[in-house]
Amino acid sequence: MGDNFVPRIGGILSADIAVPEHERELRFYARVLSTGDEPLWRDDLMNNLGMPVIGLGERTAEYDQLPLQWMPHIQVADVAQSAARALELGGRELMHGKDDEGNSQWAVLLDPNGAAFGIIPIVPADAMPPIDDDAAKRAGCIAWLDLTAPDAAATRDFYQQVIGWSVEDVEMEDEGERYADFNMLGADRQSAAGICHARGVNKDVPTVWMIYLPVGDLAESLRRVQEVGGKVLKEMRGSDGTLNSAVIQDPVGACLALASG
């Protein structure tokens, strides 16, 4: 995944969700995301640079229409045009923020699969926090982002047109059959996200935008997931059997992935 803190079409800056049982959810994430000798995460869900990692908001009446999904914030060239294109292609608009002059500032959309995501304008370079190379991997701390869909090719085409991503095929194999998942590239040709077929290693993965959050001790984090009311839905291992990531469900039902980091 490219540097989150570079302004670019298709860049992912952050992700958020509005949850019921807000205090319980805060305790869950603070517990699960703070393992390892030098955890990147603090109890207030900021990292050790003092920067926010994820947005965990309370589910007030204003946000009742939003699904219980982690929603990435994706930079686009023109919010109004991207929102209109999403509707033309079978998506839905859940919220659309505009300024006093009616100019689009942000929108929350559903793709044709029902996966939720937000779009925002490209952030001005002078509004980005100063991050040196050594600290960049800790800033934001979303290690990866992908979406598993029943029709990955149609989903790829939807996001190409709505976001402005370009595509690079990723060769895959399942039960002796070769196929391609898709690496979605930002305007700088750096990886921004993945779109995957619901087969092989991604079989039974929920059709939501899956944020991958790095933890210092993955095995301990997974133990804590179950200790504090969540579920481990799927573990992913490398060819040598090493556990490298897992899809989990938090206590209110929202899904995300934890990764070794």
Secondary structure, DSSP 4 states (H G I P E B T S, - for coil): ---TTS--TT-EEEEEEEESSHHHHHHHHHHHT--SSS-SB-TTSBBTTS-B--EEEE--GGGTTS-SS-EEEEEES-HHHHHHHHHHTT-EEEEEEE-TT--EEEEEEE-TTS-EEEEEEPPPGGGSPP--HHHHTTSS---EEEEEETTHHHHHHHHHHHH--EEEEEEEEETTEEEEEEEEE-TTS-EEEEEEESSGGGTT--SSEEEEEEES-HHHHHHHHHHTT-EEEEEEE-TT--EEEEEEE-TTS-EEEEEE-
